[in-house]
Amino acid sequence: MKNGIWNIHLRLKDTTESIAEVVIGSVSVDTSPPSGTLLINDDAQFINTPEVALSLSGNDPLSGLARNEFFKRRDKLVRLGAFPSTRIGS
């Protein structure tokens, strides 16, 4: 199935030829990863302080975003949560 919202229609018929009304169920297929951007100090090329301002944005049009994860170092998690503009010190 392609990404998107799909409606599944079901109609049942028994051995006496009685037919039930059609029932419809929906399923959302989302195999695409979310996209996002990260800007540090408004995309400055250089900084002269240990504190930085992060501008985060993310998008997933089908299933939405559950959370973000960003790291100060690869081995140390700084925050899990929504997408605020955040300041991280050294």
Residue, then its C-alpha position, 0 to 999 in steps of 0.5 A: m500500500k502507498n502512504g496515506i489514509w485507506n478505507i477498507h470496505l467489508r460486506l458479508k454474505d452468509t450461506t442463506e444469501s443474506i447480505a449485511e450492510v457494508v462496514i468501513g474501516s480506515v487505516s493510515v499507512d506511513t512508511s516515510p520518516p519525518s523531516g526536520t531542520l536544526l539551526i544553531n544561533d540563527d545559522a551563524q557560521f561562528i560563535n564566541t560563547p559556550e551557550v547556543a540557541l537552537s531553532l528546531s522544526g519538524n514535520d510528519p504530515l501523515s502520522g505527526l511527530a511523537r517527540n524529538e531527540f537531540f544531544k549535546r554529545r553523542d553519549k549524553l541525552v540533553r532533552l526529550g520533548a516538544f519542539p521549543s526554541t531551546r538554549i543549551g550551555s557548554 
